Amino acid sequence: MQVVETLSNRVVLRSEFGVMGNTAKITVVGGSQQHLVFAQERLSQLEQMWSRFLPHSEISQLNSAQAKPVVVHRETISLVKYMIAGRRLTHGLFDPTILPALIASGYQASITNPMHITLLPDGVKFNQSLDLITMDEQELTISLPKYVTLDPGAIGKGLAADIVATELMQQNVSGVCVNVGGDLRCIGIGDFNDEWTVGIESPIFQGEIISVVSLRDGAVATSSVRAKLWQHDGASKHHVINPNTGLSRKVETKSLLQVSVLAHECVWAEVFATALLVADSGMNFSIIDENDIAAFVVRADGDTAQSSNWISFQ
């Protein structure tokens, strides 16, 4: 779907399409239809590289190789670097090796296309160190240690939004917002008073906006225990996995249902949104303040809280 509008004598183009198991929404200010086509093709290309549900993706090849080097694109090397740094900065709360636990919990097939199934070698483990991953940036190869697998999951969406938004701006558009399933990166002139206005939707009451932020160059990522739900062995499961137990994080009265994080890049917004949600009440906002980002959280009883920096974006 494509929509054309005008804003202060600038053309505003919008498109919406399915990719990465989600809906992508692209807005380009001062561009052309070819920029929307570029965005869709580029996101599809990144999905082909990173999806754990596609057997020929670079991530699937890495997970199957088990210590053998795999030739990858430079974007995949960048993705793995972010995974390593994200795990370190969050003290393991963001765990890109959690894939075996997800599959054990019943999340083996794609929710949007059940014909696409993740296959892993025997003996793989979650909550594994990433220190022994080796990368050769000249030969463009990556080797994972034996029994270690990676799941790009949400960090892949965040990095994809960053990559596509940055590349569109390099094509001389005035502004762009790339939204991949609620993870968005905005750069340049926005579509409302020259800024990008982002509404945070309630995880309890569908369609209710509970906070609004404005950006000129930045990113927002939202993670929720209600984003992906399924039944397994007669129990309800969700994708927020405790890396220590390998089980879906419990949801109690004061538990966090949803976390939204503002950052300079969407990849970091995703890392810290995941970390806060996994930690639940076990992490305060100190890690948010220390890393020059902002957060807004919603608990199961409907209460909300925000870090000290959040208000500066309202």
C-alpha positions as CSV (number, residue, x, y, z in Angstrom):
1,M,0.0,0.0,0.0
2,Q,1.3,3.5,-0.9
3,V,0.0,6.9,0.1
4,V,1.1,10.3,-1.2
5,E,0.6,13.5,0.8
6,T,1.9,17.1,0.7
7,L,3.5,18.8,3.7
8,S,4.8,22.4,3.4
9,N,5.4,22.0,-0.3
10,R,7.2,18.7,0.3
11,V,5.9,15.4,-0.9
12,V,5.3,12.8,1.8
13,L,5.3,9.2,0.7
14,R,4.1,6.3,2.8
15,S,4.1,2.5,2.2
16,E,3.1,-0.5,4.3
17,F,4.1,-4.1,3.7
18,G,4.9,-7.4,5.4
19,V,8.5,-8.3,6.2
20,M,10.5,-10.0,9.0
21,G,7.3,-11.5,10.4
22,N,5.9,-8.0,11.0
23,T,4.3,-5.1,9.2
24,A,6.8,-2.4,8.0
25,K,5.7,1.2,7.6
26,I,7.9,3.5,5.6
27,T,7.5,7.3,5.5
28,V,9.7,9.4,3.2
29,V,9.7,13.3,3.1
30,G,10.9,14.9,-0.1
31,G,11.6,11.7,-1.9
32,S,10.1,9.6,-4.7
33,Q,8.4,6.2,-5.2
34,Q,11.7,4.7,-5.9
35,H,12.7,5.3,-2.3
36,L,9.8,3.3,-1.1
37,V,10.7,0.5,-3.5
38,F,14.3,0.6,-2.3
39,A,13.2,0.4,1.4
40,Q,11.0,-2.7,0.7
41,E,13.6,-4.5,-1.3
42,R,16.4,-3.7,1.2
43,L,14.3,-4.9,4.2
44,S,13.5,-8.1,2.3
45,Q,17.2,-8.6,1.5
46,L,18.1,-8.3,5.2
47,E,15.3,-10.7,6.1
48,Q,16.8,-13.2,3.7
49,M,20.2,-12.8,5.4
50,W,19.0,-13.0,9.0
51,S,15.8,-15.0,9.4
52,R,16.2,-18.1,11.6
53,F,13.2,-19.6,9.8
54,L,14.8,-19.6,6.3
55,P,17.3,-22.6,5.9
56,H,19.6,-20.7,3.5
57,S,19.9,-17.5,5.5
58,E,23.3,-16.6,6.9
59,I,22.1,-17.0,10.4
60,S,20.7,-20.5,9.7
61,Q,24.0,-21.4,8.1
62,L,26.0,-20.1,11.1
63,N,23.8,-22.0,13.5
64,S,24.2,-25.2,11.5
65,A,28.0,-24.9,10.9
66,Q,29.0,-25.4,14.5
67,A,32.5,-24.0,14.7
68,K,33.1,-23.9,10.9
69,P,33.6,-20.5,9.3
70,V,30.7,-19.2,7.2
71,V,31.0,-16.5,4.5
72,V,28.5,-13.7,5.2
73,H,27.7,-10.1,4.2
74,R,29.2,-7.2,6.0
75,E,25.8,-6.4,7.5
76,T,25.8,-9.8,9.3
77,I,29.2,-9.1,10.8
78,S,27.7,-5.8,12.1
79,L,24.7,-7.6,13.5
80,V,26.9,-10.1,15.4
81,K,29.1,-7.3,16.8
82,Y,25.9,-5.6,18.2
83,M,24.8,-8.9,19.7
84,I,28.2,-9.3,21.5
85,A,28.2,-5.7,22.7
86,G,24.5,-5.8,23.8
87,R,25.0,-8.9,25.9
88,R,28.0,-7.3,27.6
89,L,26.3,-4.0,28.3
90,T,23.2,-5.6,29.8
91,H,25.2,-8.2,31.8
92,G,23.5,-11.0,29.9
93,L,19.9,-9.9,30.2
94,F,19.9,-9.5,26.4
95,D,20.9,-13.0,25.3
96,P,21.1,-13.6,21.6
97,T,21.9,-17.3,22.3
98,I,18.4,-17.9,23.8
99,L,17.2,-19.7,20.6
100,P,17.3,-23.3,22.0
101,A,15.1,-22.2,24.9
102,L,12.6,-20.6,22.6
103,I,12.3,-23.8,20.5
104,A,12.0,-25.9,23.7
105,S,9.1,-23.6,24.7
106,G,7.3,-24.4,21.4
107,Y,8.4,-21.4,19.3
108,Q,10.0,-23.4,16.4
109,A,7.7,-22.4,13.5
110,S,7.2,-18.9,12.3
111,I,3.9,-17.4,13.6
112,T,3.2,-15.7,10.3
113,N,4.2,-18.7,8.2
114,P,4.0,-22.1,10.0
115,M,5.7,-23.8,7.1
116,H,8.9,-22.1,8.0
117,I,10.6,-24.0,10.8
118,T,13.8,-23.5,12.7
119,L,16.1,-26.5,12.7
120,L,19.1,-26.7,15.1
121,P,21.9,-29.2,15.6
122,D,21.7,-31.5,18.6
123,G,23.3,-30.4,21.8
124,V,23.0,-26.6,21.4
125,K,22.6,-24.6,24.6
126,F,21.3,-21.2,25.6
127,N,22.9,-18.6,27.9
128,Q,26.3,-19.1,26.3
129,S,29.3,-16.8,26.2
130,L,29.9,-15.0,23.0
131,D,33.6,-14.4,23.7
132,L,34.8,-17.2,21.4
133,I,33.0,-16.1,18.3
134,T,35.6,-15.3,15.7
135,M,35.1,-12.9,12.8
136,D,37.4,-12.1,9.8
137,E,36.4,-8.8,8.4
138,Q,38.7,-9.1,5.4
139,E,37.4,-12.5,4.4
140,L,33.9,-11.7,5.6
141,T,33.6,-14.9,7.7
142,I,32.1,-15.7,11.1
143,S,32.7,-18.9,13.2
144,L,30.4,-19.7,16.2
145,P,31.7,-21.9,18.9
146,K,30.2,-25.4,19.0
147,Y,26.8,-25.6,20.6
148,V,26.2,-21.8,20.3
149,T,23.4,-20.5,18.1
150,L,22.2,-17.0,17.4
151,D,18.7,-15.5,17.1
152,P,18.5,-12.0,15.6
153,G,14.9,-11.7,16.8
154,A,14.1,-8.1,17.6
155,I,17.7,-6.8,17.4
156,G,17.6,-7.7,13.7
157,K,14.5,-5.5,13.2
158,G,16.1,-2.6,15.0
159,L,19.3,-2.8,13.1
160,A,17.4,-3.2,9.8
161,A,15.5,0.0,10.6
162,D,18.8,1.8,11.3
163,I,20.4,0.6,8.1
164,V,17.5,1.4,5.7
165,A,16.8,4.8,7.3
166,T,20.5,5.8,7.0
167,E,20.8,4.5,3.4
168,L,17.6,6.4,2.4
169,M,19.0,9.7,3.8
170,Q,22.1,9.1,1.8
171,Q,19.9,9.3,-1.3
172,N,19.1,13.0,-0.6
173,V,15.6,12.7,0.8
174,S,14.6,15.3,3.4
175,G,13.5,12.9,6.1
176,V,12.6,9.3,6.7
177,C,11.0,7.1,9.3
178,V,11.4,3.3,9.0
179,N,9.1,1.3,11.3
180,V,9.6,-2.4,11.4
181,G,6.9,-3.9,13.7
182,G,7.0,-1.1,16.1
183,D,10.8,-0.6,16.1
184,L,11.5,2.6,14.3
185,R,14.3,4.9,13.3
186,C,13.6,8.5,12.3
187,I,16.0,10.9,10.6
188,G,15.6,14.4,9.2
189,I,12.5,16.5,8.6
190,G,9.4,14.8,10.1
191,D,5.9,14.6,8.9
192,F,4.4,16.8,11.7
193,N,5.8,20.3,12.5
194,D,9.1,19.0,10.9
195,E,9.4,16.4,13.7
196,W,8.5,12.8,14.0
197,T,5.7,12.2,16.5
198,V,5.5,8.6,17.9
199,G,2.6,7.3,20.0
200,I,3.2,4.6,22.6
201,E,0.2,2.2,22.6
202,S,-1.2,0.6,25.7
203,P,-0.5,-3.2,26.0
204,I,-3.8,-3.5,27.9
205,F,-6.3,-1.4,26.0
206,Q,-5.8,-1.8,22.2
207,G,-5.6,1.5,20.3
208,E,-5.1,3.7,23.5
209,I,-2.1,6.0,23.2
210,I,-0.5,6.4,26.7
211,S,2.5,8.5,25.8
212,V,3.7,10.6,22.9
213,V,7.3,11.5,22.0
214,S,8.8,13.7,19.4
215,L,12.1,13.0,17.5
216,R,14.2,14.7,14.9
217,D,17.0,12.0,14.8
218,G,16.5,9.0,17.0
219,A,14.8,5.7,17.5
220,V,12.1,4.0,19.6
221,A,11.7,0.3,20.3
222,T,8.9,-1.3,22.2
223,S,9.0,-4.8,23.6
224,S,6.0,-6.5,25.2
225,V,5.3,-9.9,26.7
226,R,2.0,-9.8,24.6
227,A,3.8,-9.3,21.3
228,K,4.1,-13.0,20.5
229,L,2.0,-15.6,22.3
230,W,1.4,-19.3,21.7
231,Q,0.3,-22.5,23.5
232,H,2.7,-25.3,24.3
233,D,2.0,-28.4,26.4
234,G,-1.2,-26.9,27.6
235,A,0.3,-23.7,28.8
236,S,0.5,-20.1,27.5
237,K,4.0,-19.0,26.5
238,H,5.6,-15.8,25.3
239,H,8.9,-14.8,23.7
240,V,10.4,-13.0,26.7
241,I,12.7,-15.7,28.0
242,N,14.7,-15.6,31.3
243,P,18.2,-16.5,30.2
244,N,19.0,-18.2,33.5
245,T,16.0,-20.6,33.4
246,G,15.1,-20.8,29.7
247,L,11.5,-20.3,30.6
248,S,9.0,-17.5,29.6
249,R,9.2,-14.8,32.3
250,K,6.4,-14.9,34.8
251,V,3.7,-12.2,34.6
252,E,2.4,-11.1,38.0
253,T,0.5,-8.0,39.3
254,K,3.5,-5.7,39.3
255,S,5.4,-7.3,36.5
256,L,6.3,-5.3,33.4
257,L,4.1,-5.9,30.5
258,Q,5.8,-3.5,28.1
259,V,8.9,-1.5,27.8
260,S,9.6,1.4,25.3
261,V,13.1,2.8,24.9
262,L,14.3,5.9,23.2
263,A,17.9,5.9,21.9
264,H,20.0,7.4,19.1
265,E,19.9,4.1,17.2
266,C,17.1,1.5,17.0
267,V,19.5,-1.4,17.6
268,W,20.3,0.0,21.1
269,A,16.7,0.8,21.8
270,E,15.9,-2.8,21.2
271,V,18.7,-4.2,23.3
272,F,17.8,-2.2,26.3
273,A,14.0,-2.7,25.9
274,T,14.6,-6.4,25.9
275,A,16.9,-6.2,28.9
276,L,14.5,-4.2,31.0
277,L,11.6,-6.5,30.1
278,V,13.6,-9.7,31.0
279,A,14.8,-8.2,34.2
280,D,11.2,-7.2,35.2
281,S,11.4,-5.4,38.6
282,G,14.9,-6.7,39.0
283,M,16.4,-3.7,37.2
284,N,15.9,0.0,37.9
285,F,16.4,2.9,35.5
286,S,20.1,3.3,36.4
287,I,21.3,1.3,33.4
288,I,19.1,3.5,31.2
289,D,20.4,6.8,32.5
290,E,24.0,5.5,32.3
291,N,23.7,4.8,28.6
292,D,22.1,8.2,27.6
293,I,18.7,6.6,26.7
294,A,15.2,6.9,28.0
295,A,12.5,4.4,29.0
296,F,8.8,4.2,29.6
297,V,7.3,1.0,31.2
298,V,3.8,-0.4,31.7
299,R,3.1,-2.9,34.5
300,A,0.4,-5.6,34.5
301,D,-1.8,-3.6,36.8
302,G,-1.8,-0.6,34.4
303,D,0.7,1.5,36.4
304,T,3.4,3.3,34.3
305,A,6.8,4.7,35.1
306,Q,9.5,6.5,33.1
307,S,13.1,7.3,33.4
308,S,14.3,10.9,34.0
309,N,15.2,11.5,30.4
310,W,11.8,10.4,28.9
311,I,10.0,13.8,29.6
312,S,12.6,15.7,27.5
313,F,11.1,14.1,24.4
314,Q,7.5,15.1,25.1
